[in-house]
Amino acid sequence: MPKRSAIGLAVLLLAIPSSSRDKKKPSLPAAILRAQFFAVVVDPDAGIPVMSPGENETARSDVEAALQKWGRLKTTLNTANADLILVVRKGGKPIKPTIGGTGNGPPVVWNPGSTGDVTIGVGRTSPPYSTPADPRANPRPATRTEVGIPDDVFSVYPARVDVRDAGPLWRYIAHDGLQHPTVPAVQKFRKAIEEAEKTRKP
């Protein structure tokens, strides 16, 4: 009897994983799978690198182009009309000189004066869903030393949240994750969505 009981228990345990596998759940939040429109912005906390001022803007454009080519999501320039906010930030040296402010507005303008002084100007812009009362909105441009991570960051947030305070729905961090023009981060995001959709109920 003990031997037969052990065999029966073993058969029961083997049957449990089988039923669990039949009830797979999507690996991505429903907000991502339901989304139709997206907006891509540069991380509002990222300064404009002095040595490569256009790197974050290039990454933003590359992400938009890659997603438009895929065709699963439609782009919108107005974050208020988006279902998802995609935030990008290029990595690099852990410590690098930058110009404070955000890369989501007009480019930085350098105005060398006749006396050798340099005036730094930047267009006024606000990060997604910030308010004028927020002290982080529209900071005065100034040189600073930024401490960051060496890897590129691609983050996905729900619409109508302040991306500086909310947690991401999905994130990809990797060396050259936003590399021009292939944008591996978009490829990973696309693969994650396609795999999740396979597990959704028809």
Secondary structure, 3 states (H helix, E strand, C coil): CHHHHHHHHHHHHHHHHHHHHCCCCCCCCHHHHHCCEEEEEECCCCCEECCCCCHHHHHHHHHHHHHHHHCCCEECCCHHHCCEEEEEECCCCCEEEEECCCCCCCCCEEEECCCCCEEEECCCCCCCCCCCCCCCCCCCCCEEEEECCCCEEEEEEECCCCCCCCCCCEEEEECCCCCCCCCHHHHHHHHHHHHHHHCCCC
